[in-house]
Amino acid sequence: FKMKTYNILSIEEFKTIIGNNSRLLGIDPGKKNIGFAICDENQKVATPLEIIKKSKFEIFLKRLNYIVKDNQIKGIVVGNPINMQGSKGSASQAAVDFAISLSKNITIPICMWDERLSSEGSFKITKELGTNVSSRKLNLDKNAAAFILQGAIDFLSN
C-alpha cells in the first residue's frame, strides 16, 4: 500500500498549476538546518529569507505556515541533492522523505529540484561578493535555498 502524495509534482506539472504572478518558496532541507528563500511574484529573483534549526517537525510546520500565509506563497521548491553522477543517495532520500512529510501537512504544490552544487554554488557566489567565511557559513543554508529556487524559477521562465 503506497500513499498517494497529491501535491508533489514534476516541475512541468508544477509550472502549469502555479501559473504566473505567484511567489514561491525554496527550501534547502539540510541535516542541521532548513534554509528558506523566497522569490518575487514575477519569479525573476530568489532572495535568501531565513534559516531555522532542524528540530521538531511541528515547529518547522508552524514557521512554514506563517511564511506561506505572510508572503502569499503559491508553491514550494524543495532541493533534492542528487549525486553528481545522477544517482540518488541517502541525502536525496532524506529530501524526498522531507517533501512527502510536507505534502501530508500542506496543500500548495511542491516540486523537487535537482540541487547539485547548490551549497558550493552559494558559497562561491558569496566569496565573490567578498563576504567573510564565518558569515558565509552562517548564511549557507538560506543562500543554498535561494540558489535552488533561482535554478527552478529560471527553468520555469523558459
Secondary structure by P-SEA (a helix, b strand, c coil): ccccccccccaaaaaaaccccbbbbbbbccccbbbbbbbcccccbbbbccccccccaaaaaaaaaaaaaaacccbbbbbbbccccccccaaaaaaaaaaaaaaaccccbbbbccccaaaaaaaaaaaaacccaaaaaaaaaaaaaaaaaaaaaaaaac
